[in-house]
Amino acid sequence: MQLHINTYGTYVHVRDQMFEVRRKLESGEIDKKPYSPQKVTHIIMATGTMLSTDAIKLAMQNNVDIVFVEQDGEPLGRVWHSKLGSTTKIRKAQLEASLSAVGVRWVKSWLLTKMDNQLQFIKDLKKHRPQHADFLNDKLTRMEALCVSVHTLEASRVTEIADTLRGLEGTAGRLYFETLSYVLPKEYQFSGRSNRPARDAFNAFLNYAYGILYSKTEKSLIIAGIDPYVGFLHRDDYNQLSMVYDFIEPYRIYADEVVFRLFSAKKVNKAHTSPLVNRNGEAGATLNAEGKALLVGAFNEFMDGDPVRHRGRNLKRSQILQSDAHQFANELIQKNERAKE
């Protein structure tokens, strides 16, 4: 269970060794809801909410992740216990892989999986939209060619082909989102990806969903012993979670699918977003409390709902992230040890 605390003035504290969430209703009454720390996995705190130090302590004692996010869902920081949770051998192997062909193999695998997920999603859309077959087939052909280009790239380290990879991935992403927009009802169509601010409701929902997914990905990597800051493809800029941005790529489809379903089913309306002007004076849209409640509920149901088949096992999507993070860590160590023999 995840607690998403995003209503202004909501307070999370401890009562009888339980998390208690308190918020003031429009009637003036105080609503109080208790949650067992054994059942909570994340506490997501948006700006304008409050958290007691006792709640932080209880969370750390029960391995509950606390994440602070902007109103658009972008993570600001997190509270995590001080134990590494795994051997430092993993971090050493991760650093060595970032400077070798091992990193190239992983980056290509993540990007190809992401692009294959996008292709499969479009193919699924085509099954129920025969009137768009020509448009969809054209996009599929062009995206498949980009996958071939990624697959054939070779290098001794990622930096040698990083710009090419980003270009191919970016082109595939543009074609993919053009396709999603094209098949949506006209009132929901959008012009490409936009962030900070989102220029439309679809991007506002997608940005917030990605924010949730960033948090889940970072936690999965930390638990597996992976350093979230040492990436292979994304640049190691100051305070940048480069490995989170690398590792998340195959799982972005989770956010895409949830948001697309909400819009294609016409469950989103104007009451779910509010106008926004960023620091540069650019106008856009952001999710309000109603929009966040709609998205968070749908996203959690999707991630923790019925299991799907993955690597020969039936796993919930939230479990897939953690399982793959552990596999990544284990393969890094094994590859590193074989190289030294």
C-alpha positions as CSV (number, residue, x, y, z in Angstrom):
1,M,0.0,0.0,0.0
2,Q,1.2,3.5,-0.8
3,L,0.0,6.6,1.0
4,H,-0.1,9.6,-1.3
5,I,-0.4,12.7,0.8
6,N,-1.2,15.7,-1.5
7,T,-4.0,17.6,0.1
8,Y,-2.8,20.9,1.5
9,G,-2.4,20.9,5.3
10,T,-2.7,17.1,5.7
11,Y,-0.6,15.8,8.7
12,V,1.0,12.4,9.1
13,H,2.0,11.4,12.6
14,V,2.0,8.3,14.9
15,R,-0.7,7.0,17.2
16,D,-0.6,3.6,18.8
17,Q,2.3,2.6,16.6
18,M,0.3,3.3,13.5
19,F,0.6,6.0,10.9
20,E,-2.4,8.4,11.3
21,V,-3.3,10.7,8.5
22,R,-5.2,13.8,9.6
23,R,-6.9,16.3,7.3
24,K,-9.4,19.0,7.7
25,L,-12.7,18.5,5.8
26,E,-14.6,21.3,4.2
27,S,-17.2,21.0,7.0
28,G,-14.4,21.9,9.5
29,E,-14.3,18.4,11.0
30,I,-11.0,16.5,11.3
31,D,-10.8,13.2,9.3
32,K,-8.4,10.7,10.9
33,K,-7.3,7.4,9.2
34,P,-4.9,4.9,10.7
35,Y,-2.5,2.7,8.6
36,S,-0.4,-0.2,9.7
37,P,3.3,0.3,9.0
38,Q,3.5,-3.4,8.0
39,K,1.1,-2.7,5.1
40,V,2.6,0.6,3.9
41,T,5.4,0.5,1.4
42,H,5.7,4.2,0.4
43,I,4.6,7.5,1.8
44,I,4.5,10.1,-0.9
45,M,4.4,13.7,0.5
46,A,3.6,16.6,-1.8
47,T,4.5,20.2,-0.9
48,G,2.1,21.8,1.5
49,T,1.7,18.7,3.7
50,M,3.3,17.8,7.1
51,L,5.1,14.8,8.6
52,S,6.2,14.2,12.2
53,T,9.6,13.0,13.2
54,D,7.9,10.0,15.0
55,A,6.4,9.1,11.7
56,I,9.8,9.2,10.0
57,K,11.2,7.0,12.7
58,L,8.4,4.5,12.4
59,A,8.9,4.4,8.6
60,M,12.6,3.8,8.9
61,Q,12.0,1.0,11.4
62,N,9.6,-0.7,8.9
63,N,11.6,-0.1,5.7
64,V,8.9,2.3,4.5
65,D,10.1,4.7,1.8
66,I,9.2,8.4,2.3
67,V,9.4,10.5,-0.8
68,F,8.9,14.3,-1.1
69,V,7.5,15.4,-4.4
70,E,6.6,18.6,-6.2
71,Q,2.9,19.2,-7.0
72,D,3.6,17.9,-10.5
73,G,4.9,14.6,-9.1
74,E,8.6,15.3,-9.7
75,P,10.6,13.8,-6.8
76,L,12.4,16.3,-4.5
77,G,14.1,13.9,-2.1
78,R,13.5,10.9,0.1
79,V,14.1,9.7,3.7
80,W,15.8,6.3,3.8
81,H,17.5,4.3,6.5
82,S,21.3,4.6,6.7
83,K,22.1,1.0,5.8
84,L,23.3,0.2,2.3
85,G,21.3,-3.0,2.2
86,S,23.8,-4.8,0.1
87,T,27.5,-5.4,-0.7
88,T,29.6,-2.6,-2.0
89,K,30.9,-5.1,-4.6
90,I,27.8,-4.2,-6.6
91,R,28.6,-0.5,-6.7
92,K,32.2,-1.2,-7.7
93,A,31.0,-3.5,-10.5
94,Q,28.4,-0.9,-11.6
95,L,31.1,1.8,-11.9
96,E,33.4,-0.6,-13.9
97,A,30.5,-1.5,-16.2
98,S,29.8,2.2,-16.9
99,L,33.2,2.4,-18.5
100,S,33.1,-0.8,-20.5
101,A,31.2,-2.8,-23.1
102,V,29.1,-4.3,-20.3
103,G,27.4,-0.9,-19.9
104,V,26.7,-0.8,-23.7
105,R,25.0,-4.1,-23.5
106,W,22.7,-3.0,-20.7
107,V,21.8,0.3,-22.3
108,K,20.9,-1.3,-25.6
109,S,18.8,-3.9,-23.7
110,W,16.9,-1.3,-21.8
111,L,16.3,0.9,-24.8
112,L,15.3,-2.0,-27.1
113,T,12.9,-3.3,-24.4
114,K,11.3,0.2,-24.1
115,M,11.0,0.5,-27.9
116,D,9.6,-3.0,-28.2
117,N,7.0,-2.2,-25.5
118,Q,6.0,0.9,-27.5
119,L,5.7,-1.2,-30.7
120,Q,3.6,-3.8,-29.0
121,F,1.3,-1.1,-27.5
122,I,0.7,0.3,-31.0
123,K,0.1,-3.1,-32.4
124,D,-2.5,-3.7,-29.6
125,L,-4.1,-0.4,-30.5
126,K,-4.3,-1.4,-34.2
127,K,-6.4,-4.5,-33.4
128,H,-9.3,-2.3,-32.4
129,R,-8.8,0.6,-34.8
130,P,-8.9,-0.7,-38.3
131,Q,-9.8,2.8,-39.6
132,H,-6.3,3.9,-38.5
133,A,-4.4,0.9,-40.0
134,D,-2.4,2.8,-42.7
135,F,-1.2,5.5,-40.2
136,L,-0.3,2.9,-37.6
137,N,1.5,0.7,-40.0
138,D,3.6,3.6,-41.2
139,K,4.6,4.4,-37.6
140,L,5.4,0.7,-36.9
141,T,7.6,0.4,-39.9
142,R,9.6,3.5,-39.0
143,M,10.0,2.5,-35.4
144,E,11.0,-1.1,-36.3
145,A,13.8,0.4,-38.4
146,L,15.0,2.5,-35.5
147,C,15.1,-0.7,-33.4
148,V,17.4,-2.4,-35.9
149,S,19.7,0.6,-35.9
150,V,20.0,0.4,-32.1
151,H,20.6,-3.3,-32.2
152,T,23.4,-3.0,-34.7
153,L,25.4,-0.3,-32.8
154,E,28.6,-1.6,-31.3
155,A,31.1,0.2,-29.0
156,S,33.6,-0.5,-26.2
157,R,31.9,2.0,-23.9
158,V,28.6,3.9,-24.0
159,T,30.1,7.4,-24.4
160,E,31.2,6.4,-28.0
161,I,27.6,5.9,-29.1
162,A,25.6,7.9,-26.5
163,D,24.6,10.7,-28.9
164,T,23.5,8.3,-31.5
165,L,21.5,6.2,-29.0
166,R,19.7,9.3,-27.7
167,G,18.9,10.4,-31.2
168,L,17.4,7.1,-32.2
169,E,15.5,6.8,-28.9
170,G,14.2,10.4,-29.3
171,T,13.0,9.8,-32.8
172,A,11.2,6.6,-31.7
173,G,9.6,8.5,-28.8
174,R,8.3,11.2,-31.1
175,L,6.7,8.7,-33.5
176,Y,5.2,6.8,-30.6
177,F,3.6,9.9,-28.9
178,E,2.4,11.1,-32.3
179,T,0.6,7.8,-32.6
180,L,-1.0,7.9,-29.1
181,S,-2.3,11.4,-29.8
182,Y,-3.6,10.5,-33.2
183,V,-5.9,7.7,-31.9
184,L,-7.2,9.6,-28.8
185,P,-10.6,11.4,-28.9
186,K,-10.0,14.8,-30.5
187,E,-10.6,16.7,-27.2
188,Y,-7.6,14.9,-25.7
189,Q,-5.1,15.0,-28.6
190,F,-1.8,16.7,-27.8
191,S,1.3,18.0,-29.7
192,G,4.3,16.0,-28.5
193,R,5.8,15.6,-25.1
194,S,6.0,18.6,-22.8
195,N,7.3,19.0,-19.2
196,R,7.7,21.8,-16.7
197,P,5.1,22.8,-17.5
198,A,3.0,20.3,-19.3
199,R,1.2,22.1,-22.1
200,D,-1.9,19.9,-21.9
201,A,-3.8,17.5,-19.7
202,F,-2.4,14.3,-21.2
203,N,1.2,15.4,-20.5
204,A,0.2,16.6,-17.0
205,F,-1.1,13.1,-16.2
206,L,1.9,11.4,-17.9
207,N,4.5,13.6,-16.1
208,Y,2.9,12.8,-12.7
209,A,2.8,9.1,-13.5
210,Y,6.5,9.2,-14.5
211,G,7.2,10.9,-11.2
212,I,5.6,8.0,-9.3
213,L,7.5,5.6,-11.4
214,Y,10.8,7.4,-10.8
215,S,10.3,7.0,-7.0
216,K,9.5,3.3,-7.3
217,T,12.5,2.7,-9.6
218,E,14.9,4.5,-7.2
219,K,13.7,2.5,-4.3
220,S,14.1,-0.8,-6.2
221,L,17.6,0.1,-7.1
222,I,18.6,1.1,-3.6
223,I,17.2,-2.2,-2.2
224,A,19.1,-4.1,-4.8
225,G,22.4,-2.3,-3.8
226,I,22.6,-0.3,-7.0
227,D,23.8,3.3,-6.8
228,P,21.0,5.4,-8.3
229,Y,23.5,8.2,-9.3
230,V,26.0,6.2,-11.4
231,G,24.4,5.9,-14.8
232,F,25.5,4.4,-18.1
233,L,23.7,6.5,-20.7
234,H,22.4,9.5,-18.9
235,R,25.0,12.1,-17.9
236,D,26.5,12.1,-14.4
237,D,25.5,15.7,-13.7
238,Y,25.5,17.1,-10.2
239,N,22.8,15.5,-8.1
240,Q,21.3,13.6,-11.0
241,L,19.8,10.2,-10.6
242,S,21.4,8.9,-13.8
243,M,20.9,5.2,-13.2
244,V,17.2,5.8,-12.3
245,Y,16.7,7.5,-15.7
246,D,18.6,4.6,-17.4
247,F,16.9,1.7,-15.6
248,I,13.4,3.1,-15.8
249,E,13.2,2.9,-19.6
250,P,11.6,-0.5,-20.0
251,Y,8.9,0.3,-17.4
252,R,7.7,3.6,-18.7
253,I,5.1,1.6,-20.6
254,Y,3.4,1.1,-17.2
255,A,2.7,4.9,-16.9
256,D,1.9,5.2,-20.6
257,E,-0.7,2.5,-20.5
258,V,-2.4,3.7,-17.3
259,V,-2.7,7.3,-18.6
260,F,-3.8,6.3,-22.1
261,R,-6.5,4.1,-20.7
262,L,-7.8,7.0,-18.5
263,F,-8.0,9.3,-21.5
264,S,-9.3,6.8,-24.1
265,A,-12.1,5.8,-21.7
266,K,-12.9,9.5,-21.2
267,K,-12.5,9.3,-17.5
268,V,-10.5,12.6,-17.5
269,N,-12.3,16.0,-17.6
270,K,-11.4,19.6,-17.1
271,A,-12.0,19.3,-13.3
272,H,-8.9,17.1,-13.0
273,T,-6.3,19.8,-14.0
274,S,-5.6,23.4,-13.1
275,P,-3.8,26.1,-15.1
276,L,-0.2,26.7,-14.3
277,V,2.4,29.3,-15.1
278,N,6.0,28.3,-14.4
279,R,8.9,30.5,-13.3
280,N,9.7,31.4,-16.9
281,G,6.1,32.7,-17.5
282,E,5.2,29.7,-19.6
283,A,1.5,28.6,-19.3
284,G,0.6,25.0,-18.9
285,A,-1.5,22.5,-16.9
286,T,-1.0,20.6,-13.7
287,L,-2.9,17.9,-11.8
288,N,-5.1,19.1,-9.0
289,A,-6.2,17.0,-6.0
290,E,-9.0,15.3,-8.0
291,G,-6.7,14.5,-10.9
292,K,-4.0,13.1,-8.6
293,A,-6.6,10.9,-6.8
294,L,-7.8,9.5,-10.2
295,L,-4.3,8.8,-11.4
296,V,-2.8,7.4,-8.2
297,G,-5.8,5.0,-7.8
298,A,-5.5,3.8,-11.4
299,F,-1.7,3.5,-11.2
300,N,-1.6,1.6,-8.0
301,E,-4.3,-0.8,-9.2
302,F,-2.3,-1.4,-12.4
303,M,1.0,-2.0,-10.5
304,D,-0.4,-4.1,-7.7
305,G,-3.2,-5.8,-9.5
306,D,-3.3,-9.2,-11.2
307,P,0.1,-10.8,-11.8
308,V,1.6,-11.0,-15.3
309,R,4.0,-13.5,-16.8
310,H,7.6,-12.3,-16.5
311,R,10.7,-14.4,-17.0
312,G,8.8,-17.6,-16.3
313,R,7.1,-16.3,-13.1
314,N,3.8,-14.8,-12.3
315,L,4.6,-11.3,-10.7
316,K,2.8,-8.1,-10.0
317,R,4.3,-5.2,-12.0
318,S,5.6,-3.6,-8.8
319,Q,7.4,-6.9,-8.1
320,I,8.8,-7.0,-11.6
321,L,10.7,-3.8,-11.0
322,Q,12.3,-5.2,-7.8
323,S,13.1,-8.6,-9.4
324,D,14.8,-7.0,-12.4
325,A,16.8,-4.7,-10.2
326,H,18.1,-7.7,-8.2
327,Q,18.9,-9.5,-11.4
328,F,20.8,-6.5,-12.7
329,A,22.9,-6.3,-9.5
330,N,23.6,-10.1,-9.6
331,E,24.6,-10.1,-13.2
332,L,26.9,-7.1,-12.6
333,I,28.8,-9.0,-9.9
334,Q,29.0,-12.2,-11.9
335,K,30.2,-10.5,-15.0
336,N,32.8,-8.6,-13.0
337,E,34.1,-11.8,-11.3
338,R,34.3,-13.7,-14.6
339,A,36.3,-10.9,-16.1
340,K,38.9,-11.1,-13.3
341,E,39.4,-14.9,-13.6
